[in-house]
Amino acid sequence: MIEKYLNKITLGDSLQILGGGVNDSSIDLIVTDPPYGDGCGYGRNGKTILNNEDESINYKIIPLLYKVLKPDKSCYLFTNWKFESKIRHFIENETNFNIRMLICIVKNNFGLGYGFRNQSEYCLVLEKGNPKYNLNDFSNVLKMQHIQHDQETHPHQKGLYLIKKIIRHSSNEGDIVLDCFSGSGTTAVACSELNRQFICIEKDEKYYKLSLDRLKNDTAQQKLFIL
């Protein structure tokens, strides 16, 4: 069943697809950024994210992530400072994942805010068994390139270099990487450039269409550069 979704960005509900459409223990690496649960509009345009009313989507998806991940592999789960401790408590008490590390992502731009302006996000590194890692210079504090946001960009878009470094650290060529909250399609682009297979799922049709265009254009540019 996994072939239906392989090397595609699929428009659909991650809970349904992972629950019945992706084989158990079939994924080599998970890199995903679920809605944080802060229920707010982002940026000057007040952009919203589906399922962002509260953090409960995380409690529903994490057991499914464990189910589809192969033994001795890793899952990188992005979150923010408000909900990291609650999600960590759930993982430690309700799942079989081991929490290996908390990575601090330092963004190269400040968020909006009064009194305090946010410049960081967080990523929980979860392990199923005992994964192996590839890089010797992988810090638990990582910098992310500046994202030039406009009316079209996804408010949680991650930098391509950051995602590529995670993928290189925790997978090998030909491996299958899952991003079940694909958003702007960064994981798909990173995999196409690093010779990894991917399964990406996005529920919002707007960002699904934008990510398809981005994957097509970035892949074309990559091939042109290689030639």
RAJOCOR-V227398 format. One line per field, one symbol per residue. ss: DSSP state (a for helix, b for strand, c for the rest). Layout:
ss = ???
This chain:
ss = caaacccbbbbccaaaaaaaccccccbbbbbbcccccccccbccccbccccccccaaaaaaaaaaaaabbbbbbbbbbbccccaaaaaaaaaaacccbbbbbbbbbbccccccccccccbbbbbbbbbccccccccccccbbbbcccccccccccccccaaaaaaaaaaacccccbbbbccccccaaaaaaaaaccbbbbbbccaaaaaaaaaaaaaaaaaaaaaac
